[in-house]
Amino acid sequence: MRRILIVLALVAGFFSSCSDEEVVLDPVKQGYDYYPLEVGSYRIYHVTETRYRDNVGQTTEYERRELIDAITKDQTGKEWYRVEVSRRETGASSWSVKGVKLLSASPTSLQVQENNRSTVLMVFPVVSGKTWVHDAFSKISTTDTIYAYENAGEAFEMNSRKYDKTVKILKNYYKDLLVLDYRYEVLAFQVGPVYRHSKVYQYCNDGSGNACERGVDYIQEGNDVIEELVETGKI
């Protein structure tokens, strides 16, 4: 019995000493710098948006700015970065505020709060193949939306711009005869989001084939939105 007590005491001492030591995570290995957060920093995107109806697309182009202008705290004391989202039609136009979203980073995840809805944009560490529930905090959704990392640490080229270390967040990919839903974004190390693409189509659903031809990707309705980072800085 005495031997058992001695062994238990040694085990308890071991775990006590381990708990007293603070575990320090390597920010680079965790991938925190794929989405830098700093008050005063901004990102400007060139947006190309094509709306389809009856297989005819109408394209508009504009610029979108995301400016981190403050840090706020919620009722629990949790810190959130406030991001002001603005739009202008051309580089010579004035910015018009279109909305606000909040970002909060922890050692395990990056959360987004927008339109009174909290979601998980990222989890750490960043590793290709890792999946997570994007709408883990949603009380409305009946099915989980699963996000996944792809191409972590690989280069990404966009027009004349090349980023040596990036990661792709696959938000959804589904296609059948009636629907296409393909959404993803690319984050560059120490830069943040550099490219976003959302393509959601409703294909022809006319079984008779009189109104439109079914099974040939005839788009009855849909949106194709591409956001490309063109400028970063600090105000």
C-alpha positions in Angstrom: 0.0 0.0 0.0 2.9 2.3 0.9 4.5 1.7 -2.5 1.2 2.5 -4.3 0.9 5.8 -2.4 4.5 6.7 -3.3 3.9 6.0 -7.0 0.7 8.1 -6.9 2.5 10.9 -5.3 5.2 10.8 -7.9 2.6 10.8 -10.7 0.7 13.7 -9.1 4.0 15.7 -8.8 4.8 15.0 -12.4 1.5 16.3 -13.7 1.6 19.3 -11.3 5.0 20.3 -12.6 3.8 20.0 -16.2 0.7 22.2 -15.5 2.9 24.8 -13.9 4.9 25.2 -17.2 3.4 27.5 -19.7 3.2 26.0 -23.2 4.4 28.5 -25.8 3.1 27.9 -29.3 5.3 28.8 -32.3 3.2 31.5 -34.2 4.9 30.5 -37.5 4.1 26.8 -37.1 0.6 27.6 -36.0 -0.1 29.8 -39.0 -1.3 32.9 -37.1 0.4 35.2 -39.7 -1.9 34.0 -42.5 -4.4 36.6 -41.2 -2.5 39.5 -39.6 -4.7 41.8 -37.4 -3.6 45.4 -36.6 -5.6 48.5 -36.0 -5.2 51.0 -38.8 -4.3 48.3 -41.4 -6.4 48.0 -44.6 -6.8 45.8 -47.7 -8.3 47.0 -51.0 -9.7 44.5 -53.4 -10.7 44.8 -57.1 -14.0 43.0 -57.4 -15.4 41.6 -60.6 -19.1 40.5 -60.1 -21.1 38.8 -62.8 -24.8 38.2 -62.3 -26.5 35.7 -64.6 -30.1 35.3 -65.6 -31.3 33.0 -68.5 -27.7 32.2 -69.3 -26.8 35.9 -69.9 -24.2 37.5 -67.6 -23.9 41.2 -66.7 -20.6 42.2 -65.2 -19.8 45.1 -62.9 -16.4 46.1 -61.4 -15.7 48.0 -58.3 -13.3 48.2 -55.3 -13.9 46.9 -51.8 -11.9 48.0 -48.7 -11.6 46.3 -45.4 -10.2 48.7 -42.7 -9.5 47.6 -39.2 -10.4 50.7 -37.3 -10.7 49.7 -33.6 -10.7 46.9 -31.0 -13.8 46.3 -29.0 -14.8 44.0 -26.2 -17.9 41.9 -25.7 -19.7 41.3 -22.5 -17.3 38.5 -21.6 -14.3 40.7 -22.1 -13.3 39.0 -25.4 -11.5 41.3 -27.8 -12.8 41.8 -31.3 -11.1 43.7 -34.2 -13.7 46.0 -35.8 -13.5 45.9 -39.6 -15.2 48.6 -41.6 -16.2 47.4 -45.1 -16.5 50.1 -47.8 -17.1 50.2 -51.6 -16.2 52.6 -54.3 -17.0 52.4 -58.0 -13.6 53.6 -59.3 -10.2 54.6 -57.8 -11.2 58.2 -58.1 -14.5 57.8 -56.2 -15.1 58.3 -52.5 -15.5 55.3 -50.2 -19.0 54.4 -49.0 -19.4 52.3 -45.9 -21.4 49.2 -46.6 -21.1 47.2 -43.4 -19.0 46.1 -40.4 -17.7 42.8 -39.3 -15.7 41.7 -36.3 -12.7 39.4 -36.1 -11.4 37.6 -32.9 -8.3 35.5 -32.8 -7.4 32.9 -30.2 -4.6 30.3 -30.0 -7.0 27.7 -31.6 -9.2 29.7 -34.1 -10.2 32.9 -35.9 -13.8 33.8 -35.5 -15.9 36.2 -37.6 -19.0 38.0 -36.5 -21.2 39.5 -39.2 -24.9 40.2 -39.3 -25.2 39.0 -35.7 -23.8 35.6 -36.7 -20.5 34.1 -35.4 -18.6 31.7 -37.6 -15.1 30.0 -37.6 -13.0 31.2 -40.6 -9.8 29.5 -39.5 -8.5 26.9 -37.0 -4.9 26.4 -35.9 -2.5 25.0 -36.7 -2.8 25.5 -40.4 -2.3 22.1 -42.1 -3.5 20.8 -45.5 -6.4 18.4 -45.1 -7.6 19.8 -41.8 -11.3 20.3 -41.6 -13.6 22.1 -39.2 -17.2 23.2 -38.7 -17.6 26.7 -40.1 -21.0 27.4 -38.4 -20.2 25.8 -35.1 -21.9 28.6 -33.2 -25.0 28.7 -35.4 -28.4 27.8 -33.8 -30.2 28.2 -37.1 -28.4 25.8 -39.4 -29.6 22.2 -39.4 -26.5 20.9 -41.3 -22.9 21.7 -40.6 -20.9 23.6 -43.2 -17.4 22.1 -43.3 -14.4 24.1 -44.3 -11.0 22.6 -45.2 -7.4 23.7 -45.8 -5.7 23.0 -49.1 -2.2 23.7 -50.5 -0.8 25.0 -47.2 2.6 26.6 -47.6 2.4 26.6 -51.4 2.9 29.5 -53.8 0.0 31.3 -55.4 0.1 33.5 -58.5 -2.6 36.0 -59.4 -2.1 38.1 -62.6 1.4 39.6 -62.1 1.5 39.1 -58.4 3.1 36.0 -56.7 2.9 35.0 -53.1 5.4 32.5 -52.0 3.6 31.0 -49.0 -0.2 30.7 -49.0 -3.1 28.5 -47.9 -6.5 27.9 -49.6 -9.6 27.7 -47.5 -12.1 25.6 -49.4 -15.6 26.7 -48.2 -17.7 24.6 -50.4 -17.7 22.6 -53.6 -20.8 21.0 -54.9 -22.0 20.4 -58.4 -24.9 18.4 -60.0 -27.2 18.8 -62.9 -29.1 21.7 -61.2 -26.6 23.4 -58.9 -23.0 24.6 -58.7 -21.6 26.0 -55.4 -17.9 26.7 -55.4 -16.4 29.1 -52.8 -12.9 29.5 -51.6 -10.3 32.1 -50.6 -6.5 32.2 -50.5 -4.5 33.7 -47.7 -0.9 34.7 -48.0 1.6 34.5 -45.1 2.0 37.9 -43.4 -0.5 39.5 -45.8 -3.9 38.0 -45.2 -6.7 37.3 -47.7 -5.4 37.9 -51.3 -8.0 36.2 -53.4 -11.7 35.2 -53.0 -13.9 33.4 -55.4 -17.6 32.6 -55.0 -19.5 30.9 -57.9 -23.1 29.9 -57.2 -25.3 28.9 -60.1 -28.8 27.5 -60.5 -28.8 25.5 -63.8 -31.8 24.8 -66.0 -34.5 22.9 -64.3 -36.9 22.6 -67.2 -37.6 18.9 -67.5 -39.3 19.4 -70.9 -36.4 21.3 -72.4 -38.6 23.9 -74.0 -37.6 26.9 -71.9 -33.9 25.9 -71.7 -31.7 23.0 -72.3 -31.1 20.8 -69.2 -27.8 19.2 -68.5 -25.5 21.6 -70.4 -24.7 24.1 -67.6 -27.4 26.6 -68.8 -27.4 29.1 -66.0 -30.9 30.2 -65.1 -29.7 32.4 -62.2 -26.3 32.9 -60.5 -23.5 35.0 -59.2 -19.8 34.8 -59.9 -17.7 37.1 -57.6 -13.9 37.4 -57.7 -12.0 39.6 -55.3 -8.3 40.3 -55.9 -6.1 42.1 -53.5 -4.6 45.2 -55.1 -3.3 47.3 -52.2 -2.5 47.0 -48.5 -1.3 49.6 -46.1 -1.9 51.4 -42.8 -3.8 54.6 -42.1 
